[in-house]
Amino acid sequence: MEDKVPQALDEWLLVIDMQRVFADPPSPWASPDFYRALPQVRRLVAAYRGRVILTRYVAPIPPHGAWIPYFQEFPAVLRGEADAIWDLSLPAGEGALVETRATFSKWDARMADLVGPDSRIAVCGVATECCVLGTVLGAVDDGRFVRVVTDACAGGAPGGHDRTLDILAGFAPMVSLVTTAAVLEG
């Protein structure tokens, strides 16, 4: 049986930064739980067909302000947008959009326009304590209801995922924490 999210639910899936740079050692940003989350992300992408936005993080070239010392710590990933480290680790799928940002938070006016003014969002991806967190808080600040699909997110460092979920739980009822099974069961 094919997983499907009810179309009546005006909700978009934002898949945050499921990219090679966060998946594959020797990248300094490789998430230890990336491949644990990936099967759930794939199921969600298939279920939300036509209402999926996959995001890509790319380094700001040239770095400016606080990005300068940040990338002094991570020179291996200070690469141009076309570099293979920024490639997505899963196919976009039918009807999916791909959006690239040089920011931790992927929520901005363009993202709001893409999903529409009253749409809710479900969020999954990496890293829970960085780009997922930033995107969720940006969407909440914009007045959105957000479901964080916990088993389809992966932290960048041990413990980061769980600590971030504890923080996000405090944003209820604007933010709810759900599992892939709960989303797919409707």
Secondary structure, DSSP 8 states (H G I E B T S, - for coil): ------TTS-EEEEEE--BHHHHSTTSTT--TTHHHHHHHHHHHHHHTTTSEEEEEE---SS--TTHHHHHHH-GGG---TTSGGGSBSS---TT-EEEEESSS---SHHHHHHH-TT-EEEEEEE-IIIIIHHHHHHHHHTT--EEEEEEEEE-SSTTHHHHHHHHHHTTTTTEEEE-HHHHHH-
